């Protein structure tokens, strides 16, 4: 039996330890990928600590994977051995429900996450359904593309699916692991882009990444000044915000879209939504179709994650830095 070697966590909050598991003959629709890089997403930290109550131990975390296909199942026609691919949060879906049939596999009730109930990418190999192994354009560097496969699609999909275009005025709240990629994609769509951040020292970097304007959210007066300014505001932060101020910052028919998870319920004045016909939305990851398109857009517009690289063997060090918010902006493990 073939063995896959990786780093697993054996109990909630524990350190990653060397771990191996056996794999049988490859399933007809699967591909096996030799992993070169895997991003460290904050979701990995939540799974390691069982913050969501869905982790089963031992398991290998990791779902921002780049590598080369080494084996394909007998029914695979759309991938080939030697092809470089990326794998994100999702490894499979049922393929037959209404959501899968219309190309929204990420909304499938039987969606199979890459590292929940199975072993993920902090390893030398992985197997997934071929539909979820997305070819990576040649011009993209593996290290910089890995975080796009979860962090990148999390901001790309709502920008794309809410119809952002050159006439749009877009705000991105939080210039971190998600927000720094969101700025780049919003600019690629031709929008007028404003960065919102508590860190005034990020203004120059935010503008270099595509922001035309910068608003310091510690200054309540600055938030009031942009009332009625935006068609779309993307909140990427995992902290509580002045939500009524962001609703006030929307233009009529504008949308506040939440992709970061704050600790408290979001409370909003109904009248602020009703009067301007405004909306609040959420967005998870994206479909394989969205991932294909996102990587193509990233290749053509030079969008990439700003990364700090760690050897796979130092994954515990990377996790510790991510927990302390000491990585700017995404940690990536390399084999």
N, C-alpha and C positions, 0 to 999 in steps of 0.2 A: 504493500500500500504506500502511495506517495505521501510524504509529510510536508506540511506547510509550517514554517517557523515564524514566530512573532513574539509580541510582548502582550501579556494578558493581565487583567486585574482580577483578583480572586475574591474580593469582598469590597463592599462600599467604601470608597475613599482610600483604598489600599494603593500601595506602589505597584507599578507595572513590573512583572517578572517574566523571564523567558518561558515560552510555552509553545508546544507544537500539537498539531492535530492531523489526523489522517484524512485523506480524500479518496473516494472510490472512483470508478470510471466516470468520466465527465458526462453530464446530462446533455441530451440532444440539442437543447437551445442555449447552452452556456458557453462562455469562453473562460479560459484561465489566463490570468494576467500576472506577469512578473513585475512587482512593484518597484519603481525607482524613487518615487516621492509620495509623501502623504502629509496633507495639511493637518494642523492641530486646531480644530474648531472648538468654540466654547461649548457646543453640544456634546463633544467628547467628555469635557469636564463634568457636565451634568450627568452623563451616563455613567462615568466612573464613580461618581458620588451617589448615584441612584436618586438624584433630585426629583426625577419624574416618576419614580416607582415602577419602571418598566425593565430595569436591568436584571439580567440573569447571569450569574457568575459560574465559572470563569468566562471571560470574553475578551476578545481583542478589539479595542476601539479603532476609530479611523474611517472617514468617509469622504475624504478629498484626495482621491487617489489618481496618480498618473503612472503608467507602466506600459509594457509591451506584451501583446498577446503571444502566448507560447503554445496554446492548444485550443482547438475549437470543437464543439459538439457536432454530431453527424447532421443536424438540421440547420446549422448556421450557414447562411449564404451572404450575409451583409458585412462580415468581418473576415480578416485573414491573419494567419500567423505572421508575426513581425510588425504588425501595425501598432502604432502608439495610440493609446486611448486614455480617456479620463472617466472616472466613476465617481458619482456624487452620493448624496444621501440615500438614493433608492437603488436597489439591486434587482427588483422584479415587481411585476403586478400580474393580475389575473389574465389580462389580455382580451377579455370578452365582455366585460361590463360596459354600460353606456359611456362611462368616462374614458375607459381604455379605447373604445371604438372611435371616440371623437378626438383622440390624441391628448387627453388630459390624464395620463396614467398616474400622475402624482396624486390625483384625487381618488384613486381606486381604493375601495374599502379593504381590499386584500393586499394593498401596497406592502412590499417587503423592504424595510430599511436595511442598509448595507451592514450596520453593526449593532442591530437590535435583534436578539434571537439567533444571531449568527456571528461569525468572526469577521472583523473589518480589516483595515489597511495598515495598522502598525505591524507589518509582517513582510515576508518576502514574496508572498503570492496571495491571490484571491480568485474566486470564481463567482461570476454573476451572469444573469441573462444577457445575451449579446445586445439586446435593444438598449441596455443601460450602460454599455461601454461605448463612449462617444469618441469618434476619431478627433485627434488634436491637430490643428493646422501646424504645418512645419515651422512657421516663423515664431511660434510661441514657445518660450522656455518652460520646461517642465516645472521648475521650482515656482515660477510666477503664476503658472496656470492652475496649479493644484487648488489654491484657495478659491478660485473662480467656480469650482465644481459644486460648492455649497454656498459659501459667502457671496460669490459673484452672481449665481443664479437667483439667490434670494432678493437681490436688488434689481437685477436685470428684468426678471419676469414681471414685477408690477409696473416698471417703467414702460415696458413693451405692451403689456396687456391693458394698461389704462390710456393707451393711445398718445403717449408723449410725442410731440413733434416740434419743429423749429419755432412755432408760434407760442409754445408752452412756457410758462414761468414755473420753475420747479425749485422746491426747497428740500435740502437733505439735512436731517437732524442727527447730529453725532458724527464726528470725523474719526472713526475707529476702524475696526476690522471690516465692517460692512460699509460704513459711510464713505471711506476713501475710495472704494470701488464704485459706489453709487454716483459720486460726483463725476467720475470718468465716463460712465455710461450715459448719464443725463446730458453731458456735453456732447457725446457721440450722436445723440438723437437731435442735436441742434438747439436744445432748450436754453433759455436764460436761467442760470443756476445760482442759487444762494446756499451757502453753507451755514448751518447753525451749530454752534459749539460753546461749551462752557470754558474751553481753553483758548484764550486770546492768542497764545503763542502758536496756534495752528493756522492762523490766518494766511500767512505766506504760502504754507504748504497746500492748504485748501485751494488757493487760487492757482497754484502750479498744477493741481490735479483737475482743474476745470471749472472751479467756482468763479463767477463774475463778481459776486458780492459775498460779504461775510457778516454775520450777526452774532454778537456775543450774547448768549442766553442768560448770562449772569446780570445783564443790564435790562431790567424790565421795561425801561423806556424804549430801548432799541426794538424790543418785540412789538410794542404798541405802534411804533413808527411804520412797521411793515403790514399793518392791518389792510386787508382787502387786496393783497399783492399776488397771491399764488393760485395757480390752477391745480397744483399737485404738491403735497408735502409728504415726504417719505421719512418716517421715524425709525431709525436703526438702533436706538439706544435701549438699554435694559434698566433704565432708571425712571422714576416717576417724573412727569413733566407738567408744565402749565398748559394742560390740554385745551382749556377754553381760549387761551391766547393763540394757539395754533389754528383752532377753528376760525377765530376772528381774522387770522392772517390769510385765510383762503378768499379767493374771489367767488362770486356767485357760481354755482355748479362745480366748485372745487372739491377735491377729495383729500382727506388725510388718510394715508395708508400706513399701517403699523406692521413692521417686520421684526422689531426688537420686542422682547417681552418684559415689561416693567413689573415690579413686585406687587403693586396694588391694582385693583380694578380701575379702569379708565372711566372717570366721571365727567359728563358733558352736559351743558345746558341745552335742552331740546330746542329752545327758541333760536339759538345760534345756528342750528342745523336747518330748521324749517325756513327761516327768513331768507337765507341765501340759497336754498335748495342744495345744501352741501351734504357730503357723504363721508362716512368713516368706513374704511375697509381693512381687511387683513390679507396677507399673502404668504404662502408657505414657500416651497422650493419652486421648481418648474418641471415641465414634461421633457422627455428626450428631444422632442422637436425644439423646445425652447433652448435646451442645452446646445444642440447643434448650431442653432442660430447665434446664440450668445458667443460661442467660441469663434465663429466666423466674424462677428462684429468686433470682438476683441482683437483678432488678427489684423483686420483692416484699419482699425482706429488706434492701435497701440495701447489697448487697455490691459493693465497687468496689476496684480497684487504686489504691494511692497512687503517683502518677506525678510524673515530672519531664519537662517538655516541651522538645523541641529542634526548630528548623526542619529540614526534610528536608535542606537544604543543609549542615547541621552534623552529619550522621550520623557522620562520623569522630570528632568531639568526643564524641558520645554513646557510641560504641563504646569509646573510650579510657577514659571514666569507668566504664563497665560492667566493663571488664577490671580496673580498679583497685578495684572494689567501692565506688565513691564515689556510687552512686545509691541513694536511699532512696525507693521500693523498685523501681520499674520506669521505664526510660527510654522515652519515646514520641516518634516523629518526626511532625511535622505538615506537610502540604502547604498 
